[in-house]
């Protein structure tokens, strides 16, 4: 008996997700970015047997709600404490986004468009990178996408020629569940994004088509009650436990201030998210000209295609919302991943089905995707001075692997241009996806891998070896958050050098982890200390294109030193 095409597509996408989201999940070590906050707080949640209040370094952490901590703690309980387990919720959210992209594309377009939409989500550079970090942003994107998609199907009329919605209540409950989970991940932003899409879309559809919501008020009320029952109990319990201080800290400082002020993030220009979206959707964003050409070639109409209108607003309104924010961050824009992937997939499939006019453009886009692999291979090879924990052989092998994948992609695209056969077009797309798999394997088993322990793990081992009587240890400016995770003992936070001086002047023996510049400052001040060990450290979590273009080891590699006051 033959396997239905939907089952084949879903199985193929799940296998692809294993190669892009799951493979390499345990490496590198947790960086000293925000992911160490979530990994460590989840562990302290288990150690304290306190599943209500998140803690970090023994101090209450009011910055974010509880759901990601719960997910990571459950992963720890099942899989054991590890970076792999801490990152698993993000990887699973990535898989959920792939399945949702396929579901939406299948309902509004066709099997092929749906499959390519899921493939784009599974193999875009940004989604792969975020799936390998213990951060709540990809789960938030998944829950927000579920919220918007469930509201589309549950509330709005079905676009002509699409699957008919028989019962709207389950879809509304799905939307409410997504909104509640988003509220437990990062607060009210999920509801805000839903309204930013739904309200203007409803106004446009009423103006153009005189069509309004199809769901009954009782169905909406049931869904709202269901969502509130999920979202509110934890906030109510936190208020009982910690008073209104928590509500003020979270809703004002962590939501309003992050959006409307530069308290947490430096102001960025209005065009900031343009390069972020293009870079995050690579290599598929290179196919955007095909989509634009398709839109421009259509006759002007005051009644646009409903599915295209909804996908367009789904992508545009979150982008507009975050563009007007002051404290912009690249990760915030992840909720546009599904609609943009559907948009790109629709343009890509349309080009494949009309090869006479678009074969050359499609082939050029495929060649450009292969060229991206060449560029990345060159950057990795050039970055050898920074990759101090990776053998030169591994760096060279990684560069060669990416180069070969780029050559194969370009050659296949050239054959497609000459033959205009759909087989070679689909093969080119498959090779681009395969190239991203190679990139993921190269990144997490080659460029970011360690032959032994990582730098932060070696420093943690030094601290354990030197703590004769469980002496306290402090840190300043280095291993900002991840050292605690690997030492597994609270540290003394030393925010300024004066705090370092006071800490080292205590009569009892203490340990301190410092940048080599700060150690030299201690010597100039005449403060006695004893150097116990050191590691050379590159924070891979802060790698930027600028660093890869100018791999100056003296500038970017830190010498981290462990000292004692006795």
N, C-alpha and C positions, 0 to 999 in steps of 0.2 A: 504494500500500500504506500502510495507516495505521500510525502510530508507536505502539508499545506505551505504556500509561499510565506504566509505570516510567521509560521513556526520556524521555517528556515531562516528568515530574516532576523528574528529575535535571537535565535541560537547563535547566528553568526555575529550579531552585535554583542552578545554577552561574551563570546569568545574573544572578540576584539577588546572589550573592556578589561578582561583579565590581562591582556598583553599591555594595555596602556595605563590602567588605573591600579591594578593589583600588583603587577610585577614591579619590583624595586621599592615596595612600600616601606621596607625596613631600613632603607638607606637614603641619604646619609643620616648621621646622628641628628637629634633635635637641635636646631639652630637656636641662637639666642634672640630669635624673633618672638612674635606673640604665641607661636604654637607651643612653646614650653609652658606658658601660662596654663593652657588647657590640659596638656598632658599631666603636669604636676598637680593641678587642682583636682583633677579626677582621681589621682592616686590618693591625695589627702582626704578626699571624700570617703574612700574605702577605708583608709586607716582610722579615721575618726568615727566611722559608722554613722556619719551625719550626711544624709542625702538631701538635706534642705538647703544648707548654706555652703556655698563654695568658699574654700580657703586657698591661699597661696603663701607659702613660707610661714604658715601659722596665723596669717592675718586674713580677716574676712575680705572677700573679693566681690564687690558690688557692681563691677563694671558691666557685666553681662548676665543675662538670665541663665537658667540652669540646664537646658536641654542638652547642649553639647557635652557638658560635664557628665550628665547621666549616660549618654551614649558611649562616651569613652570609658566610663567606669564599668558599664556592662561589658564592653569589649575586653577590658582588663580581667573581669571576673571569668569570662569564657576562655580567653586566649592567653592570660598571663600579662603582666606589666611589660610593655615594650613599646618602642616607637611605632612598630607595625600596628599594634592594637590601638594606640592613640590616634593613628591616622585612618584607621579602617572606616569610621563613620563618614569621613570626607569621600573616601573611595566609593562607598556604597551610595552616597548621595550622587556622585558622578554617574554611577550605573543607573540610578533612578532617573536622572535627567536624560540619559540616552533613551531609555524605554519611553519616557514621556514625549520626547521629540518624535520618536517613531509613531506613538499613538496619535499625536496631534496631526502629523503629516499624513498618516493613513486615513484619518477621519475626514480631513478637508481636501486631500489631493489624491494620491494613489500609492501603491506599494513601493514603487521605485523611489519616488520623492521621499516617502517616509523612511526608507532604508538609508538613503543618503543623508537625510537630516540627522538620524541617529549616528551615522558614521562620522559626520562632521563634529558633533558634540564629543564623540569618543576619542577623536584624534586631533582636536585643536590644541595648540600649544598651551593656551591658558587653562583649559579644563584639565589637561594632564598635570600641569604644575600644581594647581590647587587641590587635585585629588591626592597629592602626595604630601599634604601639609595638615597637621592637626589643628585646623581652624574652622570656625563655624560658618564661613562664608559660602562654601559650596552647599552644605545642607540648607542654609537660608535660601539660596537660589532655587534649590529643589522645592522647598515648601512654598515659596512665593509663586513659582511656576505652577505648582499644583493648585494653588489658590486661584490664580487667574484662569487657568484652563478649565477648572471645575465650574467657575462662574460663567465662562463663555458658553459651555455646553448646557449648564443648568438653567441659565437665565435667558439667553439670547435665542432668537429664531435660528434654525439650522440653515446654513447657506444652501442655495439651490444645487442639486446634484450630489449632496453629501449624505452621510448616514443619518437617518432620522432618529431623534432622541425619543425613546418610548416612555421613559420615566425620568423626571427631572430631580426628584428628591435625592437619590443617591449621589448625583453630581453636586448638588448643593451641599450635602453633608461632606463630600470629599473636599470641596472648596473651603468649608468652615474648618475642617480638620487641618488643612494646609495652613490656613491663617492662624489657627491656634498654635500650631507647632512653630511657625515663624515668630509668633509673639513670645514663645518660650526660648527661642534661639537668640533673637536680637531686639525684641520689643515691638513697637507698633509699626515698624517700617513696612511689614508685609501688607497690612491693611491699607496703609497710605499708598503703596504702589498699586494695589488692586483698584482703589478708587481713582487714582490718576489715569488708569487705563479705561476703566469701566464707564465713568461718567462722560468723558468726551466721546467715547465710542457710542454710547447710547444716544447722546444728543445728535450725532451725525447720522446714525441709522434711522432715528425718528424723522429727521429733516428730509433724508433722501428716500426712505422706503416706508415711512409711517408705520414702523414696526417697533413694538416695545417689548418689555420683558414677558416671557412666556410662563414663568413659574407663578404659582399661586402664593398669595401672602402667607398662608399657613405653612407652606413648604419652606419659605424663606425664614419664617420665625422658628421653625423646628431646627433648621440648620444653624441659625444664630445661637439658639440655646445650647445646641450640641457643642459648638465651638467655645462658648463661654465656659461650659462645664469642663473643658479640657484646659483652657488657658488660665483661668482665674485662681484655682485653688492654691497653686504654688505662690503666687503674688500675695494672696491673702495670708498664707502661713508665714511668709517672710515679713509681712507688715506686723503680724502678731509677735514675731520673734525679735525684730529689730526696730520696730516703730516706723514712723514716717520718714526717718532719715534715709532708709533704703530707697523709698519711692522718690524722694527728692534727688538723691544722688543719681539714680538710674535714669529717670525720665527727663530730668533737667540737664544734668551734666553729660550723661552718656548718649542722649538722643538729640535734644535741642541744641546744646552747645556744639556737639560734633557737626551738626548740619549748618548752623547759622554763624559760628564763630571760628576763629583760628586758634582756639585754646589747645586743641590736640593735634591739628595738622596745619602746616603752613598753607596759605592761600595759593591756589593754582589757577591758571588762566581758563577761560571758558571753553577753549578748544582741547582741554587736557584729555578728555575721554576719547577723542578721535583716534589718536595713535594707540591708545590702550586697547580699543576695540579691534583695530586692524591687527595689532601685534598679537592679541590674545586669540584671534580666530585664524592666525596663520596655521598651515599654508592655505587654508580655504578662503581667506579674505581676498586672495589674489584673483578669485573668480567673480568678485563683485562687479567688474565691468560687464560680464555677461548678463547679470541680473538687471543692471541699469539700462543696458541696451534693449533688453526685452521690454522694460517698462516704457522707455521712450518710443519704441516702435509701435506701441498700441495707440489706437485713435483716442483722442481726448474725449472723456465721457464724464458727465456729472454723476453717473451711477457706477462707481468702481466695483470690481469683484469683491463680494463680502468677505471671503476668506482672506484675500490679500489685504483688505482694509483692516481686518482684525489683527493679522500678523504684523502689519505695519505699525499700528498703534501700540501693540504689545511690545514692540521693540523701541518705539520712539519715546513713549511717555516716561518710562524709567530713566532713559537717557536724558531727557529734558529735566526731570526732577533732580537728578544728581548733578547735572551741569550747573544748576542754580545754587548748589550747596557751596559753602566756603571750605569746609574740611574734606576735600576730595581724597579718595584712596582708590587705587586700581581695582581692588577686590569688590568694591561696592557695586560695580556695574554688571556683575555676573548674572542677575536676573534677565538680561537681554539675550542670553546664550541660546535658548531654544528658538525664539522667533527669528533671530538672525540666521540660525542654522537652517530653519525651514525655508527662509527667503533664499539663501544661497543654494540649497538643494533644489528648489523649484527652478531657479535659473539654470543650474547645471544640467538638470534633466531635460529642460526645454531645449538647451543647446544641443544635447546629444540626439534629441529626436528630430532636429532640423539641421542636419549636418551640411547641407548645401551652402548655406549662408554663414554658418557660425563655426565651421570646422577649424578654420585658421585661428579665430579668436580663442576657441576652446583649447586648441593645441598649444597656443602661446601661453595661456594661463597654466597649463600643465608643465610646460617647460620652465616657466618662472618658479613653480613649486619645486621642481628639481634643482633650480638654481639656488633656492633657499638652503637646500641641503649642502651645496658647495660652500656657501657662505659660512654656515655653521661649522662645517668641517675645518675651514680655514681659521675661524675664531678659536675653536677648541685647540687646534695645533699651536696657534699663536699664544694661547693662554698658559702654556706649560710652566712659565716661571711662577704662576700663582698656584698651580696644582701640586703643592709640595708633598701631598700624601699619596699621589698617584705616580706609578712608574711611567717613565717616558715611553716604554713599549705599549702600555695600555692607552696612553694618549694618542700615539701614532695609529694604533689599531682602530681606535674609535673614529679618528679622522678618516681613515681609509674606508671604514664601513659606511659612513655617511656619504662620502664621495661616490662610492659604487652605487648606492641607492639613488643618488641624484642622477648619475649617468644613465641608469636603467630607466628612470622616469622620463628623462629627456628623450632618449632613443625611442621609447614606446609612443610618446606624444608626436614625434616626428613621423613615425609610421602611420599614426592616425591621420595626420594632416594630408599625407600622400594618398591614403586609401579611403578616407571618410567612412570607414567601417565602424559601426557602433561597438563591435567587439573590442577593438583597440582603444576606443574611448573609455569604455568601462574598465579595461585593463589599466589604462593610465591612472584612473581614479583609485583603483585597488593598489597600484604601486605607490601612489602618494600616501595612502593610509599605511602601507607597509613601511614607508620611510619614517613615518612618525613613530611606529613601533620600534624601529631601529634607533631612533633618537632617544626614546624613553629608556631603552636598554643601555645605550651608550652613556646616558646621563647618570643613571642610578647604579649601574654595575661597572662603569668605567670612570667617567670624569669625577663624579661625586663619591665614589667608593673609597674605602680605606683597606689597605692590606691587613691591618690589625685594628687596634682601638683608635677611635677618633681622638682629636686633640682634647676635647672636653672630657672624654672618658679617661684619658691619661692623667689629666689634672685631677680629676676626682679620685683616681687611684693614689696619686701622690698625697692628697689630703688624708685619705684613710690610713696610709702608711705612717704619716707624721702625727696623727691624733693619738698620742700615747694614752692620755687620760680624757679623751673626748673633748679636747680643747675647742672652744668656739672658733669659727673661721668667718672672715668677712671678705667682701669683694667690692671692687670699685672700677667701673668703666669697661669691664671685660666679662665675658660669659654672663651677660646681663640676666638671663632667666633660665638657661638650660643647665647651669652648673648644679643648681639645687636638685634637679631631676636625677642627675647621675651620682651625686654624693649621698642623696637620700637622708640628709640631715639639714635642719634649718640653718641659714646663714645670717650674718649681721649685715644689713644693707648699709653701705657707706656712700652716701650721695655726693659728698664733696671731700676734698683733700683734708680739710680740717678734721672731719670725722675720722679719716684714716689716721691722722696724727694722734688724736685722742685714743683711738682704739689700740694703737701700738704702744701707747704709754701706760696701759693698764698693768698692774703689778703681776698678774697671772699670765701664763704663756698663752698666746693667741697666734692664729695663722691668718694670712691675708693674701689674696690673689689680686695682682696689680699688673697694669701695663708697664713695660720697661721704662717708659718716660717718667711714670710716677715713682718708680723705684729710684731713678736717678734724682728726682726731686727730694725724696727722703734723705738720700746721701748728702745733698747740698744743705739740707736743713739740720744735719747732724743728728738725725734720729737713728739710734742703733737698731739694726735688724740683721737677720741671718738668711741668706738665700738658700732655699731648699731644693729647688728644681724649676724647670721652665719648659714651655712648649711653644713652638711656632704655630700660629693660628690664622687661618683665613675663614672668615664667616661666610660660608657658602650661601646662607640665607639672604645675604645682601649683595650678591653678585649682580652687576649691572652691565649693560652694553658698553658703557664707558670704560669699565674695568677690563672687559675683554678686548676692547680696541687698544687700550694702553695698559698692558699687564705689568705694571711697575710693582715689583715685589716689595721694594723698600717702602712704598706708600701704603700698600693694602695688606701686607702680612704683618700681624702683630706678634711681638714677643711677650708672652704672658708668663709671669714669674710668681712662684709661691714663696713667701717669706715668713719668718717667725720673728717675734720681738725678743726672744731669748735664744 
